[in-house]
Amino acid sequence: MAITLDHTIVPAHDKVASAKFFAKIFGLAYDGPTGPFAPVQINETLTFDFDDRRERFEVHHYAFHVSDEEFDAIFERVKDAGLTYGSQPWTPEDLQVRVVGNGRVIFFRDLDRHLIEVRTMTSRREAATAQTAVS
């Protein structure tokens, strides 16, 4: 059996607002809180459980590999929401899309300042492509 990530806890200041924001940007459903969490089902194997029981927390980086069509739709929702975005994790507000080979990458911050990365190429493929280009 392959190992898959089933769920992760995403710290939030307001779990419902954060879950709704995330679901809207990614074109997913939010069906309301369940127990102490506000879950958003990302795909058949992964759920983000937003949790606002901590007053303070560190920001996290969440990276998503999506199709070109999904990227276009997410990117439009990012722009429609008036969010700043960027081409690198250290420049998430430069309003640029990074193009790597045939892939695209953007970074933006969610309501809790977590860094969200959306890419059409996996990091492994990007690294392999860069390695091949150098050789």
DOVODO-668021 format. One record per atom (N, C-alpha, C): residue in one letter; x, y, z. Coordinates in Angstrom, 3 decimals, decimal comma, m for minus. Example, Ala and Ser with C-alpha at 12.3 -4.5 7.8 and 13.67 -1.06 7.14 Angstrom:
ROPA resn       px       py       pz
ROPA    A   13,190   m5,690    7,800
ROPA    A   12,300   m4,500    7,800
ROPA    A   13,200   m3,300    7,800
ROPA    S   12,850   m2,250    7,080
ROPA    S   13,670   m1,060    7,140
ROPA    S   12,900    0,030    7,870
end
This chain:
ROPA resn       px       py       pz
ROPA    M    0,842   m1,182    0,000
ROPA    M    0,000    0,000    0,000
ROPA    M    0,884    1,242    0,000
ROPA    A    0,552    2,205   m0,818
ROPA    A    1,275    3,474   m0,830
ROPA    A    0,908    4,274    0,410
ROPA    I    1,862    5,013    0,921
ROPA    I    1,596    5,889    2,060
ROPA    I    0,996    7,179    1,526
ROPA    T   m0,132    7,575    2,083
ROPA    T   m0,760    8,838    1,692
ROPA    T   m1,040    9,659    2,934
ROPA    L   m1,002   10,964    2,776
ROPA    L   m1,369   11,859    3,864
ROPA    L   m2,884   11,918    3,918
ROPA    D   m3,451   11,590    5,069
ROPA    D   m4,903   11,532    5,238
ROPA    D   m5,480   12,910    5,572
ROPA    H   m4,882   13,587    6,539
ROPA    H   m5,349   14,925    6,925
ROPA    H   m4,228   15,657    7,647
ROPA    T   m4,364   16,947    7,725
ROPA    T   m3,430   17,735    8,513
ROPA    T   m4,215   18,839    9,206
ROPA    I   m3,725   19,232   10,359
ROPA    I   m4,348   20,312   11,116
ROPA    I   m3,745   21,622   10,621
ROPA    V   m4,600   22,560   10,274
ROPA    V   m4,156   23,879    9,837
ROPA    V   m4,561   24,880   10,909
ROPA    P   m3,584   25,446   11,621
ROPA    P   m3,936   26,410   12,670
ROPA    P   m4,538   27,673   12,061
ROPA    A   m5,544   28,214   12,734
ROPA    A   m6,251   29,387   12,224
ROPA    A   m6,710   30,257   13,387
ROPA    H   m6,922   31,519   13,105
ROPA    H   m7,502   32,417   14,109
ROPA    H   m9,018   32,264   14,147
ROPA    D   m9,619   32,006   12,999
ROPA    D  m11,063   31,768   12,887
ROPA    D  m11,222   30,594   11,920
ROPA    K  m11,456   29,405   12,470
ROPA    K  m11,445   28,189   11,653
ROPA    K  m12,476   28,216   10,530
ROPA    V  m13,662   28,733   10,804
ROPA    V  m14,705   28,748    9,785
ROPA    V  m14,349   29,724    8,662
ROPA    A  m13,909   30,935    9,017
ROPA    A  m13,521   31,911    7,993
ROPA    A  m12,367   31,368    7,154
ROPA    S  m11,400   30,739    7,797
ROPA    S  m10,251   30,197    7,071
ROPA    S  m10,654   29,050    6,161
ROPA    A  m11,524   28,172    6,643
ROPA    A  m11,991   27,045    5,823
ROPA    A  m12,789   27,548    4,621
ROPA    K  m13,656   28,524    4,845
ROPA    K  m14,449   29,083    3,742
ROPA    K  m13,543   29,755    2,710
ROPA    F  m12,548   30,512    3,190
ROPA    F  m11,603   31,183    2,294
ROPA    F  m10,866   30,156    1,440
ROPA    F  m10,304   29,149    2,089
ROPA    F   m9,544   28,125    1,389
ROPA    F  m10,424   27,411    0,365
ROPA    A  m11,609   26,996    0,789
ROPA    A  m12,521   26,288   m0,113
ROPA    A  m12,888   27,154   m1,315
ROPA    K  m13,146   28,419   m1,086
ROPA    K  m13,522   29,318   m2,190
ROPA    K  m12,377   29,469   m3,186
ROPA    I  m11,169   29,738   m2,700
ROPA    I  m10,026   29,944   m3,592
ROPA    I   m9,732   28,686   m4,412
ROPA    F   m9,862   27,522   m3,784
ROPA    F   m9,537   26,276   m4,480
ROPA    F  m10,737   25,636   m5,185
ROPA    G  m11,900   26,267   m5,103
ROPA    G  m13,074   25,725   m5,776
ROPA    G  m13,578   24,451   m5,138
ROPA    L  m13,463   24,377   m3,807
ROPA    L  m13,878   23,188   m3,060
ROPA    L  m15,116   23,500   m2,224
ROPA    A  m15,705   22,457   m1,654
ROPA    A  m16,878   22,631   m0,797
ROPA    A  m16,459   22,738    0,665
ROPA    Y  m17,176   23,577    1,398
ROPA    Y  m17,049   23,601    2,856
ROPA    Y  m18,440   23,341    3,408
ROPA    D  m18,578   22,279    4,196
ROPA    D  m19,886   21,848    4,678
ROPA    D  m20,157   22,184    6,130
ROPA    G  m19,299   22,972    6,756
ROPA    G  m19,513   23,356    8,147
ROPA    G  m18,591   22,604    9,085
ROPA    P  m18,550   23,071   10,338
ROPA    P  m17,639   22,459   11,316
ROPA    P  m18,042   21,033   11,678
ROPA    T  m17,026   20,265   12,047
ROPA    T  m17,215   18,911   12,552
ROPA    T  m16,386   18,793   13,812
ROPA    G  m17,031   18,678   14,935
ROPA    G  m16,300   18,648   16,207
ROPA    G  m15,508   19,933   16,369
ROPA    P  m14,256   19,820   16,766
ROPA    P  m13,459   21,034   16,974
ROPA    P  m12,847   21,597   15,692
ROPA    F  m13,115   20,977   14,548
ROPA    F  m12,465   21,366   13,301
ROPA    F  m13,460   21,924   12,276
ROPA    A  m12,904   22,652   11,309
ROPA    A  m13,649   23,083   10,133
ROPA    A  m12,955   22,412    8,946
ROPA    P  m13,390   21,204    8,576
ROPA    P  m12,684   20,430    7,553
ROPA    P  m13,030   20,842    6,126
ROPA    V  m12,000   20,783    5,282
ROPA    V  m12,193   20,955    3,840
ROPA    V  m11,547   19,752    3,176
ROPA    Q  m12,376   18,979    2,475
ROPA    Q  m11,886   17,805    1,747
ROPA    Q  m11,227   18,284    0,466
ROPA    I   m9,918   18,060    0,338
ROPA    I   m9,168   18,530   m0,820
ROPA    I   m9,279   17,556   m1,982
ROPA    N   m9,149   16,280   m1,677
ROPA    N   m9,314   15,233   m2,686
ROPA    N   m9,744   13,961   m1,957
ROPA    E   m9,732   12,837   m2,646
ROPA    E  m10,241   11,605   m2,018
ROPA    E   m9,387   11,124   m0,846
ROPA    T   m8,161   11,626   m0,713
ROPA    T   m7,298   11,133    0,371
ROPA    T   m6,851   12,201    1,363
ROPA    L   m7,152   13,463    1,128
ROPA    L   m6,610   14,516    1,990
ROPA    L   m7,660   15,525    2,426
ROPA    T   m7,658   15,800    3,734
ROPA    T   m8,534   16,813    4,320
ROPA    T   m7,684   17,802    5,099
ROPA    F   m7,990   19,080    4,966
ROPA    F   m7,413   20,110    5,825
ROPA    F   m8,416   20,353    6,944
ROPA    D   m7,988   20,146    8,182
ROPA    D   m8,828   20,390    9,344
ROPA    D   m8,404   21,703    9,982
ROPA    F   m9,148   22,771    9,719
ROPA    F   m8,831   24,076   10,287
ROPA    F   m9,211   24,073   11,762
ROPA    D   m8,309   24,598   12,589
ROPA    D   m8,440   24,521   14,048
ROPA    D   m8,058   25,871   14,653
ROPA    D   m8,980   26,463   15,409
ROPA    D   m8,709   27,771   15,999
ROPA    D   m8,592   27,732   17,524
ROPA    R   m8,182   26,602   18,057
ROPA    R   m8,076   26,482   19,517
ROPA    R   m6,756   26,997   20,071
ROPA    R   m5,825   27,370   19,213
ROPA    R   m4,551   27,938   19,683
ROPA    R   m4,563   29,440   19,447
ROPA    E   m4,135   30,183   20,435
ROPA    E   m4,070   31,625   20,271
ROPA    E   m2,947   32,041   19,333
ROPA    R   m1,788   31,409   19,518
ROPA    R   m0,620   31,741   18,695
ROPA    R   m0,113   30,490   18,007
ROPA    F    0,414   30,675   16,816
ROPA    F    0,973   29,557   16,059
ROPA    F    1,909   30,106   15,002
ROPA    E    2,791   29,244   14,522
ROPA    E    3,689   29,597   13,424
ROPA    E    2,932   29,470   12,108
ROPA    V    3,365   30,245   11,124
ROPA    V    2,763   30,091    9,796
ROPA    V    3,419   28,899    9,105
ROPA    H    2,662   28,286    8,226
ROPA    H    3,116   27,093    7,527
ROPA    H    3,133   27,352    6,024
ROPA    H    3,735   26,421    5,294
ROPA    H    3,796   26,464    3,836
ROPA    H    3,071   25,219    3,332
ROPA    Y    2,062   25,428    2,494
ROPA    Y    1,315   24,328    1,908
ROPA    Y    1,432   24,433    0,385
ROPA    A    1,939   23,377   m0,262
ROPA    A    2,156   23,389   m1,703
ROPA    A    1,214   22,388   m2,370
ROPA    F    0,608   22,823   m3,473
ROPA    F   m0,351   21,993   m4,190
ROPA    F    0,046   21,861   m5,654
ROPA    H    0,046   20,627   m6,132
ROPA    H    0,271   20,333   m7,544
ROPA    H   m1,100   20,215   m8,190
ROPA    V   m1,355   21,021   m9,210
ROPA    V   m2,662   21,057   m9,865
ROPA    V   m2,480   20,984  m11,382
ROPA    S   m3,553   20,710  m12,077
ROPA    S   m3,530   20,714  m13,541
ROPA    S   m3,476   22,160  m14,040
ROPA    D   m3,196   22,329  m15,315
ROPA    D   m3,202   23,673  m15,906
ROPA    D   m4,571   24,335  m15,765
ROPA    E   m5,629   23,569  m15,979
ROPA    E   m6,985   24,111  m15,874
ROPA    E   m7,285   24,540  m14,443
ROPA    E   m6,902   23,702  m13,479
ROPA    E   m7,113   24,058  m12,075
ROPA    E   m6,292   25,289  m11,693
ROPA    F   m5,055   25,363  m12,187
ROPA    F   m4,208   26,529  m11,913
ROPA    F   m4,900   27,797  m12,413
ROPA    D   m5,380   27,757  m13,657
ROPA    D   m6,047   28,932  m14,237
ROPA    D   m7,232   29,369  m13,375
ROPA    A   m8,048   28,406  m12,947
ROPA    A   m9,232   28,726  m12,145
ROPA    A   m8,835   29,281  m10,773
ROPA    I   m7,870   28,646  m10,128
ROPA    I   m7,401   29,123   m8,810
ROPA    I   m6,797   30,508   m8,948
ROPA    F   m5,965   30,702   m9,963
ROPA    F   m5,316   31,994  m10,177
ROPA    F   m6,354   33,095  m10,394
ROPA    E   m7,395   32,811  m11,148
ROPA    E   m8,470   33,795  m11,351
ROPA    E   m9,152   34,132  m10,033
ROPA    R   m9,406   33,120   m9,193
ROPA    R  m10,049   33,384   m7,902
ROPA    R   m9,132   34,170   m6,974
ROPA    V   m7,819   33,909   m7,036
ROPA    V   m6,844   34,682   m6,257
ROPA    V   m6,925   36,153   m6,667
ROPA    K   m6,919   36,403   m7,977
ROPA    K   m6,982   37,787   m8,466
ROPA    K   m8,334   38,416   m8,147
ROPA    D   m9,424   37,667   m8,332
ROPA    D  m10,764   38,190   m8,042
ROPA    D  m10,920   38,562   m6,564
ROPA    A  m10,217   37,831   m5,697
ROPA    A  m10,271   38,110   m4,260
ROPA    A   m9,375   39,293   m3,877
ROPA    G   m8,635   39,815   m4,847
ROPA    G   m7,751   40,946   m4,569
ROPA    G   m6,515   40,573   m3,776
ROPA    L   m6,136   39,288   m3,838
ROPA    L   m4,958   38,834   m3,104
ROPA    L   m3,689   39,180   m3,866
ROPA    T   m2,640   39,493   m3,132
ROPA    T   m1,352   39,630   m3,785
ROPA    T   m0,761   38,235   m3,934
ROPA    Y    0,046   38,063   m4,943
ROPA    Y    0,661   36,770   m5,224
ROPA    Y    2,057   37,038   m5,753
ROPA    G    2,851   35,991   m5,785
ROPA    G    4,205   36,174   m6,263
ROPA    G    4,794   34,910   m6,843
ROPA    S    6,036   35,059   m7,309
ROPA    S    6,700   34,008   m8,052
ROPA    S    7,643   33,143   m7,227
ROPA    Q    7,945   33,558   m6,017
ROPA    Q    8,875   32,821   m5,156
ROPA    Q    8,357   32,862   m3,720
ROPA    P    8,785   31,922   m2,887
ROPA    P    8,332   31,954   m1,495
ROPA    P    8,795   33,212   m0,761
ROPA    W    9,909   33,785   m1,179
ROPA    W   10,421   34,988   m0,521
ROPA    W    9,910   36,263   m1,183
ROPA    T    9,135   36,133   m2,268
ROPA    T    8,527   37,300   m2,920
ROPA    T    7,051   37,014   m3,230
ROPA    P    6,246   36,707   m2,212
ROPA    P    4,859   36,335   m2,479
ROPA    P    3,958   37,517   m2,839
ROPA    E    4,553   38,694   m3,039
ROPA    E    3,738   39,861   m3,379
ROPA    E    4,288   40,610   m4,596
ROPA    D    5,120   39,945   m5,425
ROPA    D    5,699   40,638   m6,576
ROPA    D    4,781   40,630   m7,808
ROPA    L    3,603   40,020   m7,679
ROPA    L    2,599   39,971   m8,747
ROPA    L    3,133   39,342  m10,032
ROPA    Q    4,023   38,368   m9,873
ROPA    Q    4,592   37,647  m11,003
ROPA    Q    4,243   36,161  m10,888
ROPA    V    4,132   35,506  m12,020
ROPA    V    3,951   34,058  m12,084
ROPA    V    5,287   33,485  m12,521
ROPA    R    5,805   32,511  m11,775
ROPA    R    7,064   31,881  m12,176
ROPA    R    6,763   30,812  m13,219
ROPA    V    7,520   30,848  m14,290
ROPA    V    7,393   29,845  m15,351
ROPA    V    8,649   28,994  m15,312
ROPA    V    8,450   27,678  m15,176
ROPA    V    9,558   26,730  m15,135
ROPA    V    9,279   25,686  m16,204
ROPA    G   10,042   25,745  m17,291
ROPA    G    9,756   24,835  m18,405
ROPA    G    8,346   25,092  m18,894
ROPA    N    7,508   24,064  m18,859
ROPA    N    6,103   24,211  m19,245
ROPA    N    5,194   24,424  m18,043
ROPA    G    5,780   24,571  m16,851
ROPA    G    4,983   24,705  m15,644
ROPA    G    4,903   26,130  m15,133
ROPA    R    3,920   26,370  m14,279
ROPA    R    3,729   27,675  m13,650
ROPA    R    3,594   27,502  m12,142
ROPA    V    4,007   28,544  m11,397
ROPA    V    3,958   28,513   m9,943
ROPA    V    3,560   29,894   m9,438
ROPA    I    2,654   29,932   m8,446
ROPA    I    2,370   31,164   m7,715
ROPA    I    2,376   30,864   m6,221
ROPA    F    2,627   31,901   m5,454
ROPA    F    2,570   31,852   m3,994
ROPA    F    1,660   32,983   m3,536
ROPA    F    0,870   32,722   m2,489
ROPA    F    0,064   33,778   m1,875
ROPA    F   m0,172   33,414   m0,416
ROPA    R   m0,630   34,376    0,358
ROPA    R   m0,886   34,151    1,781
ROPA    R   m2,383   34,013    2,015
ROPA    D   m2,745   33,130    2,956
ROPA    D   m4,152   32,984    3,309
ROPA    D   m4,491   33,942    4,447
ROPA    L   m5,671   33,813    5,020
ROPA    L   m6,118   34,717    6,078
ROPA    L   m5,215   34,702    7,306
ROPA    D   m4,547   33,585    7,546
ROPA    D   m3,686   33,437    8,726
ROPA    D   m2,215   33,582    8,397
ROPA    R   m1,922   34,077    7,197
ROPA    R   m0,556   34,340    6,732
ROPA    R    0,205   33,078    6,332
ROPA    H   m0,478   31,911    6,286
ROPA    H    0,167   30,708    5,785
ROPA    H    0,514   30,952    4,313
ROPA    L    1,646   30,407    3,884
ROPA    L    2,080   30,562    2,503
ROPA    L    1,514   29,408    1,676
ROPA    I    0,724   29,752    0,681
ROPA    I    0,109   28,754   m0,185
ROPA    I    0,838   28,781   m1,529
ROPA    E    1,263   27,625   m1,973
ROPA    E    1,947   27,482   m3,259
ROPA    E    1,063   26,647   m4,170
ROPA    V    0,870   27,120   m5,399
ROPA    V    0,088   26,396   m6,398
ROPA    V    0,977   26,237   m7,611
ROPA    R    1,169   24,994   m8,044
ROPA    R    2,113   24,721   m9,140
ROPA    R    1,534   23,674  m10,086
ROPA    T    1,900   23,806  m11,357
ROPA    T    1,435   22,839  m12,358
ROPA    T    2,461   21,753  m12,619
ROPA    M    3,601   21,837  m11,972
ROPA    M    4,652   20,826  m12,094
ROPA    M    5,098   20,473  m10,681
ROPA    T    5,338   19,203  m10,417
ROPA    T    5,790   18,832   m9,081
ROPA    T    7,218   19,307   m8,851
ROPA    S    7,578   19,497   m7,636
ROPA    S    8,940   19,923   m7,290
ROPA    S    9,978   18,939   m7,814
ROPA    R    9,686   17,648   m7,747
ROPA    R   10,621   16,622   m8,243
ROPA    R   10,918   16,832   m9,717
ROPA    R    9,877   17,033  m10,509
ROPA    R   10,068   17,226  m11,949
ROPA    R   10,839   18,512  m12,220
ROPA    E   10,530   19,545  m11,467
ROPA    E   11,233   20,815  m11,635
ROPA    E   12,717   20,639  m11,341
ROPA    A   13,033   19,948  m10,265
ROPA    A   14,441   19,709   m9,909
ROPA    A   15,119   18,858  m10,972
ROPA    A   14,459   17,825  m11,469
ROPA    A   15,042   16,960  m12,493
ROPA    A   15,270   17,740  m13,787
ROPA    T   14,337   18,599  m14,156
ROPA    T   14,474   19,415  m15,363
ROPA    T   15,658   20,367  m15,224
ROPA    A   15,770   21,008  m14,067
ROPA    A   16,888   21,935  m13,833
ROPA    A   18,221   21,183  m13,871
ROPA    Q   18,250   19,976  m13,311
ROPA    Q   19,470   19,164  m13,298
ROPA    Q   19,867   18,794  m14,721
ROPA    T   18,896   18,388  m15,546
ROPA    T   19,165   18,012  m16,920
ROPA    T   19,671   19,207  m17,723
ROPA    A   19,095   20,383  m17,475
ROPA    A   19,504   21,583  m18,212
ROPA    A   20,939   21,988  m17,894
ROPA    V   21,398   21,700  m16,677
ROPA    V   22,750   22,058  m16,265
ROPA    V   23,760   21,078  m16,847
ROPA    S   23,395   19,808  m16,988
ROPA    S   24,315   18,761  m17,447
ROPA    S   24,753   18,948  m18,871
end
